[in-house]
Amino acid sequence: MAPGADKKVTGLVAATFTPLTPQGEINLAEIGPYIDYLTQKQGVNNIFVNGTTGESMSLSVAERKSVAQEWCQKAKGKLDQVIVHVGCLSLKDSQELARHAEEIGASGISVIAPSFFKPKTADVLKRFLQEVASAAPSLPCYYYHIPSMTGVNVLGRDVLEDIEKLIPSFRGVKFSGNDLLDFGQCVSRSQPDWSVLYGVDEQLLAALVMGADGAVGSTYNYMGCHANELISAFKKGDLAHARKIQFKVQEFISSAIKLGFDVGVNKQLMCELSGLRLGPPRLPVMPCPQAQALSIAQKYHSIFPSH
């Protein structure tokens, strides 16, 4: 079993960007420095690889394997958990990536709902997850719930209901949706050894109050230090301080949204704030003009002046 695979995921998980060269090819050389930046500058010790932020659906299976393998190799001794997202439109591709994740020592796998031929019910979606999880039976399996991207509007709570009977390795959900009613029911229906991780960074505090074990998000790549401070304040019962940080995060994200805050913009912003060379996004995601990223970076520094 991989390191951390038997350990419950808590705290922050950075949804990593996939480094590309200026020509749009995978750039594995940037992954080592990326890990050092996360651990040393942001205090983030868990990662979620090849997710939405990582442009997984724009990468080939071979590319996703090479990226996941490099993250797992470079993470040894530095990160607690490397969760690899293996969801694809094709069940066979998802199973291939799940087997590969097990071989390279990932801490767990996560699976998104297929989004072209969509599962129409929770039972169908559970069957898909079961088939993928069975390809990597030793790895914890997490359902990745993100209806805004998949268009699969099945309630998370319905997916979680009795899923442990189908999938013995099931260990929780990455819930990237605004429906706190559904999220709360996911928390209340979860098993003690599951991790219910929230994925809407600007609503982290609300999710913590509802019982989230941790959070997965793109902004934790460069705002992890602030989110860690928020979580710490919440745990101490200092809600006033936790709210103060959450409101700052909301101010930043809402201003970024006005400037078109998509994966391409977010990736360029990460480059500006971290100094890492992550390259452009891949079409159909458009690259972000540097002036736009600089404007958002300036807003960040005005809200968080010490960073």
C-alpha positions in Angstrom: 0.0 0.0 0.0 1.2 3.5 -0.9 2.3 5.9 1.9 -0.7 7.7 3.2 -3.2 5.4 1.5 -4.5 4.1 4.9 -4.6 7.6 6.4 -7.7 9.8 6.4 -7.3 12.9 4.2 -7.7 16.1 6.2 -6.7 19.7 5.7 -5.8 21.4 2.5 -5.2 19.6 -0.8 -3.9 21.7 -3.7 -5.5 20.8 -7.1 -2.3 21.1 -9.2 -1.8 22.7 -12.5 -0.1 20.6 -15.2 3.2 22.3 -16.3 3.5 22.6 -20.1 6.3 24.0 -22.3 5.6 27.2 -24.3 5.0 24.8 -27.2 2.2 23.0 -25.2 4.1 19.7 -24.3 4.2 18.2 -20.8 7.0 19.8 -18.8 8.0 17.3 -16.0 11.0 19.3 -14.9 8.9 21.9 -13.2 7.2 19.4 -10.8 10.0 19.1 -8.3 10.2 22.9 -7.7 6.4 23.0 -7.7 6.3 20.6 -4.7 8.9 22.6 -2.9 6.8 25.8 -3.4 3.7 24.1 -2.0 5.3 22.7 1.1 7.7 25.5 1.9 5.8 28.6 0.9 2.1 27.5 1.3 2.2 24.8 4.0 0.3 22.5 1.7 1.2 18.8 2.0 -1.5 17.0 -0.1 -2.2 17.2 -3.8 -4.9 16.3 -6.2 -3.3 15.6 -9.6 -4.9 15.6 -13.1 -8.2 17.2 -12.0 -10.0 20.2 -13.5 -7.2 22.6 -12.7 -4.7 20.1 -14.2 -6.7 20.1 -17.5 -7.0 16.3 -17.3 -9.7 16.1 -20.0 -7.4 17.9 -22.4 -4.5 15.5 -21.9 -4.0 12.1 -23.5 -3.9 8.9 -21.3 -0.2 8.6 -21.9 0.3 12.2 -20.8 -1.8 11.8 -17.7 0.3 8.7 -16.8 3.6 10.5 -17.2 2.4 13.5 -15.1 1.0 11.3 -12.3 4.1 9.2 -12.2 6.4 12.3 -11.9 4.2 13.8 -9.1 4.3 10.5 -7.2 8.1 10.0 -7.6 9.0 13.6 -6.6 6.5 13.6 -3.7 8.2 10.8 -1.9 9.3 12.1 1.5 7.9 15.5 0.9 4.1 15.2 0.6 1.6 13.2 2.7 -0.9 12.4 0.0 -1.0 12.3 -3.8 -4.5 11.6 -5.0 -4.7 11.0 -8.8 -7.8 11.8 -10.7 -8.5 9.0 -13.2 -11.9 9.8 -14.6 -12.4 9.8 -18.3 -15.2 9.6 -20.8 -14.1 6.0 -21.5 -14.5 3.4 -18.7 -11.5 1.5 -20.2 -9.3 4.5 -20.1 -10.4 5.2 -16.5 -9.5 1.7 -15.5 -6.1 1.9 -17.2 -5.3 5.1 -15.3 -6.5 3.5 -12.0 -4.3 0.5 -12.5 -1.4 2.8 -13.3 -2.0 5.0 -10.2 -1.8 1.8 -8.1 1.5 0.8 -9.8 3.2 4.2 -9.2 2.3 4.4 -5.5 -0.5 7.0 -5.5 -2.2 7.5 -2.2 -5.7 7.3 -3.7 -7.7 7.7 -6.9 -10.6 10.0 -7.6 -13.2 9.6 -10.4 -15.4 12.2 -12.1 -18.7 11.4 -13.7 -18.5 10.9 -17.5 -19.8 14.0 -19.2 -20.6 13.1 -22.8 -22.8 10.0 -22.3 -24.0 11.0 -18.9 -25.1 8.6 -16.2 -28.8 9.4 -15.7 -29.2 8.1 -12.2 -27.1 7.7 -9.0 -27.2 3.9 -9.5 -25.7 4.1 -13.0 -23.0 6.5 -11.7 -22.2 4.2 -8.8 -21.8 1.3 -11.2 -19.3 3.3 -13.3 -17.3 4.2 -10.1 -17.4 0.5 -9.0 -15.9 -0.6 -12.3 -13.1 2.0 -12.1 -12.4 1.3 -8.4 -12.2 -2.5 -9.1 -9.1 -1.8 -11.3 -7.2 -0.5 -8.3 -8.7 -2.3 -5.3 -5.9 -1.4 -2.9 -6.3 2.3 -3.3 -8.8 4.5 -1.5 -11.4 5.8 -4.1 -13.0 9.2 -3.9 -16.0 10.4 -6.0 -15.3 13.8 -7.6 -18.6 15.7 -7.6 -18.6 18.7 -9.9 -21.9 19.1 -11.7 -21.1 22.5 -13.1 -18.5 20.9 -15.3 -20.0 17.5 -16.0 -23.6 18.5 -16.4 -24.4 15.4 -14.3 -27.0 16.7 -11.8 -27.2 13.7 -9.6 -27.1 14.6 -5.9 -23.9 13.7 -4.1 -25.9 12.2 -1.2 -27.6 9.7 -3.5 -24.2 8.6 -4.9 -22.8 8.1 -1.4 -25.8 6.1 -0.1 -24.7 2.5 0.5 -21.8 2.9 -1.9 -19.5 1.1 0.6 -21.4 -2.1 -0.1 -20.5 -1.8 -3.8 -17.0 -0.4 -3.4 -15.1 -1.6 -0.3 -12.3 0.8 -1.1 -14.5 3.9 -1.2 -13.2 6.6 1.1 -15.1 9.8 0.4 -16.0 12.7 -1.9 -14.5 15.8 -3.4 -17.6 18.0 -3.4 -17.1 20.9 -5.8 -20.6 22.4 -5.8 -22.5 25.2 -4.1 -25.4 23.1 -2.8 -24.7 23.1 1.0 -27.9 21.1 1.6 -26.5 18.3 -0.5 -23.0 18.7 1.0 -24.4 18.6 4.6 -26.2 15.3 3.8 -23.0 13.9 2.3 -21.3 14.7 5.6 -24.1 13.3 7.7 -24.2 10.0 5.7 -20.4 9.5 5.5 -18.6 6.7 7.3 -16.1 7.5 10.1 -13.1 6.6 7.9 -14.3 8.7 4.9 -13.0 12.1 4.0 -15.5 14.7 2.8 -13.5 17.3 1.0 -15.0 20.6 -0.1 -14.0 22.2 -3.5 -15.4 25.7 -3.6 -12.6 27.8 -2.1 -14.6 30.9 -1.5 -17.1 29.0 0.7 -14.5 27.0 2.7 -15.6 28.3 6.1 -19.3 27.3 5.5 -18.1 23.8 4.6 -16.0 23.5 7.8 -19.0 24.5 9.8 -21.0 21.7 8.0 -18.3 19.2 9.0 -15.9 19.1 6.0 -12.7 17.1 6.8 -10.7 19.3 4.4 -10.7 21.0 1.1 -9.4 20.6 -2.4 -8.9 23.7 -4.5 -6.9 25.5 -7.2 -6.4 28.7 -5.1 -4.6 26.6 -2.4 -1.7 26.5 -4.8 -0.9 30.1 -4.0 -3.4 31.0 -1.1 -2.8 27.8 0.9 -1.1 29.8 3.7 -4.2 31.9 4.1 -6.6 29.0 4.0 -4.5 27.2 6.6 -4.8 30.3 8.8 -8.6 30.2 8.3 -8.8 26.5 9.2 -6.6 27.1 12.3 -8.8 30.0 13.5 -11.9 27.8 12.9 -10.5 25.0 15.0 -9.6 27.4 17.8 -13.2 28.7 17.8 -12.1 32.1 16.6 -14.9 32.6 14.0 -14.3 36.3 13.8 -10.8 35.8 12.5 -11.8 32.9 10.2 -14.6 35.1 8.7 -12.1 37.9 8.2 -9.8 35.7 6.1 -12.8 34.1 4.2 -14.1 37.6 3.3 -10.7 38.5 2.0 -10.6 35.4 -0.1 -14.1 36.1 -1.4 -13.1 39.7 -2.3 -10.1 38.4 -4.2 -12.0 35.6 -6.1 -15.0 37.8 -6.9 -12.7 40.5 -8.4 -10.9 37.8 -10.4 -14.2 36.4 -11.7 -15.0 39.8 -13.1 -11.8 39.6 -15.1 -12.8 36.1 -16.4 -11.4 33.7 -13.9 -11.0 30.4 -15.7 -8.3 27.7 -15.7 -6.1 29.7 -18.2 -6.3 32.9 -16.1 -5.7 30.9 -12.9 -2.7 29.1 -14.4 -1.1 32.4 -15.5 -1.8 33.9 -12.0 0.0 31.0 -10.4 3.0 31.7 -12.6 3.0 35.4 -11.5 2.6 34.6 -7.8 4.9 31.6 -7.6 7.6 32.2 -10.2 7.1 28.7 -11.5 7.1 28.2 -15.3 3.8 26.4 -15.9 3.3 27.4 -19.5 0.0 28.0 -21.3 -3.2 26.0 -21.0 -4.2 23.7 -23.8 -6.9 24.6 -26.3 -9.8 25.0 -26.1 -8.8 26.8 -22.9 -7.3 30.1 -24.0 -4.1 31.6 -22.6 -4.4 34.6 -20.4 -2.8 37.9 -21.5 0.0 38.7 -19.0 -1.5 42.2 -18.3 -4.7 40.6 -17.2 -2.8 38.2 -14.8 -0.7 41.1 -13.5 -3.9 43.0 -12.7 -5.3 40.1 -10.7 -1.9 39.6 -9.0 -1.9 43.2 -8.0 -5.4 42.8 -6.5 -4.1 39.8 -4.6 -1.2 41.8 -3.2 -3.5 44.6 -2.2 -5.7 42.2 -0.2 -2.9 40.2 1.2 -0.1 42.8 1.5 2.4 40.6 3.4 2.6 38.1 0.5 
